[in-house]
Amino acid sequence: MVNAAQRNFGRRLRDQRERAQIALSEIAETTKIKRSLLEELERGDVSLWPGGIFRRAFLRAYASAIGLPPEAVVEEFTQVFPLGDAVATKEAKQELRLTLVVDPWRRTA
């Protein structure tokens, strides 16, 4: 579900793109990001976007393409869409476990 802040974020991005007179198809071609994903971003819906580093990389590429500072856009994005980064952070914090099993066929000296 898209909230008002997410919708406004997407609308501001779309307005900036339109002021710069850049077509979504042009951005899709140069960034190799599906046009449908860019349309969703401009509607404030990133539920189908990939997570973690890919999400932020896509956003940086889009922001650069429309003439906005990428890091500032990513910072605002993480505030407006906190769940996406929470998932990435949770994945990054998962523990790595190693289980050792004694091989019963191996003799020790």
SELUM-570930 format. One line per field, with one value per residue: residue number from 1; x, y, z of N, C-alpha, C, O in turn; residue in one letter. Coordinates in nm, 2 decimals, decimal comma, padded with zeros to 4 digits. Atoms other than C-alpha are relative to their C-alpha. Example, Ala and Ser with C-alpha at 12.3 -4.5 7.8 and 13.67 -1.06 7.14 Angstrom:
residues 2
vodo 1:2
n.px 00,09:-00,09
n.py -00,12:-00,11
n.pz 00,00:00,00
ca.px 01,23:01,37
ca.py -00,45:-00,11
ca.pz 00,78:00,71
c.px 00,09:-00,08
c.py 00,12:00,11
c.pz 00,00:00,08
o.px 00,19:-00,03
o.py 00,12:00,22
o.pz 00,07:00,09
guke A:S
//
This chain:
residues 109
vodo 1:2:3:4:5:6:7:8:9:10:11:12:13:14:15:16:17:18:19:20:21:22:23:24:25:26:27:28:29:30:31:32:33:34:35:36:37:38:39:40:41:42:43:44:45:46:47:48:49:50:51:52:53:54:55:56:57:58:59:60:61:62:63:64:65:66:67:68:69:70:71:72:73:74:75:76:77:78:79:80:81:82:83:84:85:86:87:88:89:90:91:92:93:94:95:96:97:98:99:100:101:102:103:104:105:106:107:108:109
n.px 00,08:-00,07:00,05:-00,01:-00,14:-00,06:00,06:-00,06:-00,14:00,00:00,06:-00,11:-00,09:00,06:00,00:-00,14:-00,03:00,07:-00,06:-00,12:00,04:-00,07:00,10:-00,03:-00,06:-00,14:-00,07:00,00:-00,10:-00,14:-00,03:00,03:00,11:00,13:00,08:00,10:-00,05:-00,01:00,14:00,04:-00,07:00,07:00,13:-00,03:00,02:-00,12:00,02:-00,05:-00,14:-00,09:-00,04:-00,14:-00,09:00,06:00,11:-00,07:-00,07:00,10:00,04:-00,11:-00,01:00,11:-00,02:-00,10:00,05:00,09:-00,07:00,01:-00,11:00,04:00,00:00,11:00,12:-00,01:00,02:00,15:00,07:00,00:00,09:00,14:00,02:-00,09:00,00:-00,09:-00,14:00,00:-00,02:-00,14:-00,08:00,02:-00,07:-00,14:-00,04:00,02:-00,13:-00,05:-00,03:-00,08:00,02:-00,10:00,05:-00,11:00,01:-00,02:-00,09:-00,14:-00,07:-00,09:-00,12
n.py -00,12:-00,12:-00,11:-00,14:-00,05:00,08:-00,06:-00,13:00,02:00,04:-00,11:-00,10:00,05:-00,01:-00,15:-00,04:00,07:-00,07:-00,14:00,02:00,05:00,13:00,10:00,12:00,10:-00,04:00,04:00,15:00,04:-00,03:00,06:00,15:00,03:00,02:-00,11:00,03:-00,03:-00,14:-00,05:00,03:-00,09:-00,13:00,02:00,02:00,15:00,08:00,13:00,10:-00,03:00,09:-00,06:-00,02:-00,09:-00,02:-00,10:-00,13:-00,02:-00,05:-00,14:-00,09:-00,01:-00,08:-00,14:-00,06:-00,02:-00,11:-00,12:-00,02:00,06:00,14:00,04:-00,07:00,07:00,13:-00,03:-00,03:00,13:00,09:-00,05:00,01:00,14:00,06:00,14:00,06:00,00:00,08:00,14:00,01:-00,01:00,13:00,10:-00,02:00,03:00,14:00,06:00,12:00,11:00,11:00,12:00,10:00,14:00,09:00,11:00,12:00,09:-00,05:00,04:-00,10:00,06
n.pz 00,00:00,02:-00,09:00,06:00,01:00,11:00,13:00,02:00,05:00,14:00,08:00,01:00,09:00,14:00,04:00,04:00,13:00,10:00,02:00,08:00,13:00,02:00,01:-00,08:00,09:00,02:-00,13:00,00:00,10:-00,04:-00,13:00,01:-00,10:00,07:00,00:-00,10:-00,13:-00,01:-00,01:-00,14:-00,08:00,01:-00,07:-00,14:-00,04:00,03:-00,05:00,09:00,02:-00,08:-00,13:-00,03:00,08:00,13:-00,01:-00,01:00,13:00,10:-00,03:00,04:00,15:00,03:-00,04:00,09:00,14:00,00:-00,04:-00,15:-00,07:-00,04:-00,14:-00,07:00,04:-00,07:-00,14:-00,01:00,03:-00,11:-00,11:00,05:00,02:-00,10:00,00:00,10:-00,06:-00,12:00,05:00,04:-00,12:-00,07:00,08:-00,02:-00,13:-00,03:-00,05:00,08:-00,09:00,06:-00,09:00,03:-00,02:-00,01:00,10:-00,08:00,08:-00,01:-00,13:-00,06:-00,06
ca.px 00,00:00,13:00,11:00,09:00,46:00,56:00,31:00,45:00,81:00,73:00,53:00,83:01,06:00,82:00,78:01,16:01,18:00,91:01,07:01,39:01,19:01,33:01,11:01,09:01,18:01,50:01,59:01,50:01,72:02,03:02,00:01,88:01,60:01,26:01,03:00,76:00,98:01,04:00,66:00,60:00,87:00,69:00,37:00,54:00,51:00,84:00,69:00,81:01,16:01,46:01,59:01,91:02,19:02,01:01,72:01,96:02,17:01,85:01,75:02,09:02,09:01,74:01,82:02,13:01,94:01,69:01,95:01,91:02,19:02,18:02,29:02,04:01,76:01,87:01,88:01,52:01,41:01,53:01,33:01,01:01,05:01,20:01,09:01,29:01,62:01,51:01,49:01,84:01,98:01,82:01,97:02,31:02,30:02,21:02,47:02,68:02,69:02,94:02,86:03,14:03,06:03,30:03,36:03,31:03,51:03,82:04,07:04,26:04,62
ca.py 00,00:00,34:00,62:01,00:01,06:00,78:00,92:01,27:01,14:00,97:01,27:01,51:01,28:01,26:01,65:01,69:01,44:01,62:01,97:01,83:01,69:01,34:01,05:00,74:00,52:00,72:00,66:00,29:00,26:00,43:00,28:-00,07:-00,04:-00,17:00,11:-00,05:-00,02:00,35:00,41:00,24:00,46:00,77:00,64:00,59:00,21:00,02:-00,30:-00,49:-00,33:-00,55:-00,50:-00,39:-00,25:-00,30:-00,08:00,20:00,16:00,19:00,50:00,66:00,59:00,74:01,05:01,11:01,07:01,34:01,58:01,53:01,46:01,08:01,06:01,32:01,13:00,80:00,95:01,08:00,75:00,55:00,78:00,76:00,38:00,25:-00,11:-00,18:-00,09:-00,26:-00,59:-00,52:-00,44:-00,76:-00,97:-00,81:-00,88:-01,25:-01,47:-01,72:-02,05:-02,33:-02,68:-02,93:-03,30:-03,57:-03,82:-04,16:-04,33:-04,12:-04,26:-04,02:-04,09
ca.pz 00,00:-00,10:00,16:00,09:00,15:-00,10:-00,36:-00,31:-00,35:-00,67:-00,80:-00,73:-00,92:-01,22:-01,21:-01,22:-01,51:-01,70:-01,64:-01,79:-02,08:-02,05:-02,16:-01,93:-02,23:-02,27:-01,90:-01,93:-02,23:-02,08:-01,73:-01,84:-01,58:-01,69:-01,78:-01,57:-01,26:-01,33:-01,38:-01,04:-00,88:-01,01:-00,86:-00,53:-00,54:-00,52:-00,40:-00,70:-00,70:-00,61:-00,26:-00,10:-00,30:-00,63:-00,52:-00,42:-00,74:-00,96:-00,77:-00,81:-01,18:-01,21:-01,01:-01,22:-01,54:-01,43:-01,30:-00,92:-00,67:-00,63:-00,27:-00,15:-00,34:-00,19:00,16:00,12:-00,03:00,27:00,50:00,28:00,21:00,54:00,50:00,19:00,37:00,69:00,49:00,34:00,69:00,84:00,56:00,62:00,99:00,97:01,14:00,94:01,11:01,05:01,18:01,20:01,16:01,26:00,97:01,13:00,85:00,91:01,16:01,38:01,48
c.px 00,09:-00,06:00,02:00,15:00,07:-00,06:00,06:00,15:00,01:-00,05:00,11:00,10:-00,05:00,00:00,13:00,03:-00,07:00,05:00,12:-00,03:00,07:-00,11:00,05:00,07:00,15:00,08:00,01:00,11:00,15:00,04:-00,02:-00,09:-00,13:-00,08:-00,11:00,04:00,01:-00,14:-00,05:00,07:-00,07:-00,14:00,02:-00,01:00,13:-00,01:00,06:00,15:00,09:00,04:00,14:00,07:-00,05:-00,10:00,07:00,08:-00,10:-00,04:00,11:00,01:-00,12:00,02:00,10:-00,05:-00,10:00,06:-00,01:00,13:-00,03:00,00:-00,11:-00,14:-00,01:-00,03:-00,15:-00,08:00,00:-00,08:-00,15:-00,04:00,08:00,00:00,09:00,14:00,00:00,02:00,15:00,09:-00,02:00,08:00,15:00,05:-00,02:00,14:00,03:00,04:00,07:-00,02:00,10:-00,05:00,12:-00,03:00,03:00,09:00,15:00,06:00,09:00,12:00,03
c.py 00,12:00,11:00,14:00,04:-00,07:00,05:00,13:-00,01:-00,03:00,12:00,11:-00,05:00,01:00,15:00,04:-00,06:00,08:00,14:-00,01:-00,06:-00,13:-00,10:-00,12:-00,11:00,03:-00,04:-00,15:-00,05:00,02:-00,07:-00,15:-00,04:-00,01:00,13:-00,01:00,03:00,15:00,06:-00,02:00,10:00,14:00,00:-00,01:-00,14:-00,07:-00,14:-00,11:00,02:-00,11:00,07:00,03:00,09:00,02:00,11:00,14:00,04:00,05:00,14:00,10:00,02:00,09:00,14:00,07:00,03:00,12:00,13:00,03:-00,06:-00,14:-00,03:00,07:-00,07:-00,13:00,02:00,02:-00,13:-00,09:00,05:-00,03:-00,15:-00,08:-00,15:-00,07:-00,01:-00,08:-00,15:-00,02:-00,01:-00,13:-00,11:00,02:-00,04:-00,15:-00,07:-00,11:-00,10:-00,11:-00,12:-00,10:-00,14:-00,09:-00,11:-00,13:-00,10:00,04:-00,04:00,12:-00,07:00,05
c.pz 00,00:00,09:-00,07:-00,02:-00,12:-00,13:-00,03:-00,05:-00,14:-00,10:-00,02:-00,10:-00,15:-00,04:-00,04:-00,14:-00,11:-00,03:-00,09:-00,13:-00,04:00,00:00,09:-00,09:-00,02:00,13:00,01:-00,09:00,05:00,13:00,00:00,11:-00,07:00,02:00,10:00,14:00,02:00,01:00,15:00,10:00,00:00,06:00,15:00,05:-00,05:00,05:-00,08:-00,04:00,07:00,13:00,01:-00,09:-00,14:00,00:00,01:-00,13:-00,11:00,03:-00,03:-00,15:-00,05:00,03:-00,08:-00,13:00,00:00,05:00,15:00,06:00,05:00,15:00,08:-00,03:00,08:00,15:00,03:-00,02:00,12:00,12:-00,04:-00,01:00,10:00,00:-00,09:00,06:00,13:-00,04:-00,04:00,13:00,07:-00,07:00,03:00,14:00,04:00,03:-00,10:00,10:-00,07:00,10:-00,05:00,03:00,00:-00,10:00,07:-00,08:00,00:00,13:00,04:00,06:00,14
o.px 00,19:-00,18:00,08:00,18:00,15:00,02:00,09:00,19:00,08:00,01:00,13:00,16:00,02:00,03:00,15:00,09:-00,01:00,05:00,15:00,06:00,12:-00,19:00,16:00,16:00,23:00,20:00,12:00,18:00,23:00,15:00,03:-00,09:-00,16:-00,09:-00,15:-00,04:-00,02:-00,16:-00,11:00,00:-00,09:-00,19:-00,08:-00,03:00,16:00,09:00,09:00,21:00,05:00,03:00,22:00,02:-00,02:-00,10:00,03:00,08:-00,07:-00,05:00,08:00,02:-00,10:-00,01:00,08:-00,03:-00,11:-00,01:00,01:00,18:-00,12:-00,09:-00,16:-00,22:-00,11:-00,10:-00,21:-00,17:-00,10:-00,12:-00,23:-00,15:00,18:00,10:00,15:00,21:00,11:00,09:00,21:00,19:00,08:00,14:00,22:00,16:00,01:00,24:-00,05:00,11:00,04:00,01:00,11:-00,11:00,21:-00,13:00,14:00,14:00,24:00,00:00,16:00,11:00,12
o.py 00,13:00,14:00,14:00,10:-00,01:00,06:00,16:00,06:00,03:00,13:00,16:00,03:00,05:00,18:00,12:00,01:00,10:00,19:00,07:-00,07:-00,14:-00,11:-00,15:-00,18:-00,06:-00,09:-00,20:-00,15:-00,07:-00,10:-00,22:-00,15:00,08:00,19:00,08:00,08:00,21:00,16:00,06:00,15:00,20:00,11:-00,01:-00,17:-00,09:-00,21:-00,22:-00,05:-00,16:00,19:00,01:00,20:00,13:00,20:00,23:00,15:00,14:00,22:00,21:00,14:00,17:00,23:00,18:00,14:00,18:00,23:00,14:-00,15:-00,15:-00,09:00,01:-00,08:-00,17:-00,06:-00,03:-00,16:-00,15:-00,03:-00,06:-00,19:-00,15:-00,21:-00,17:-00,11:-00,13:-00,22:-00,12:-00,08:-00,19:-00,19:-00,09:-00,08:-00,19:-00,03:-00,18:-00,08:-00,14:-00,11:-00,14:-00,16:-00,08:-00,17:-00,15:-00,19:-00,03:-00,02:00,18:-00,18:00,01
o.pz 00,08:00,08:-00,18:-00,13:-00,19:-00,23:-00,15:-00,14:-00,22:-00,20:-00,13:-00,18:-00,24:-00,16:-00,14:-00,22:-00,22:-00,14:-00,17:-00,22:-00,15:00,10:00,10:-00,04:-00,03:00,12:00,05:-00,06:00,04:00,15:00,09:00,16:-00,15:00,12:00,17:00,22:00,13:00,09:00,20:00,19:00,10:00,09:00,23:00,17:-00,16:00,08:-00,03:-00,12:00,17:00,14:-00,08:-00,13:-00,20:-00,09:-00,06:-00,17:-00,19:-00,06:-00,08:-00,19:-00,14:-00,05:-00,12:-00,19:-00,11:00,07:00,18:00,01:00,13:00,20:00,17:00,06:00,13:00,21:00,12:00,05:00,15:00,20:00,04:00,01:00,06:00,03:-00,06:00,04:00,16:00,03:00,00:00,13:00,13:-00,01:00,04:00,16:00,15:-00,03:-00,16:00,20:-00,18:00,22:-00,17:00,14:-00,09:-00,10:00,11:-00,01:-00,04:00,23:-00,05:00,12:00,20
guke M:V:N:A:A:Q:R:N:F:G:R:R:L:R:D:Q:R:E:R:A:Q:I:A:L:S:E:I:A:E:T:T:K:I:K:R:S:L:L:E:E:L:E:R:G:D:V:S:L:W:P:G:G:I:F:R:R:A:F:L:R:A:Y:A:S:A:I:G:L:P:P:E:A:V:V:E:E:F:T:Q:V:F:P:L:G:D:A:V:A:T:K:E:A:K:Q:E:L:R:L:T:L:V:V:D:P:W:R:R:T:A
//
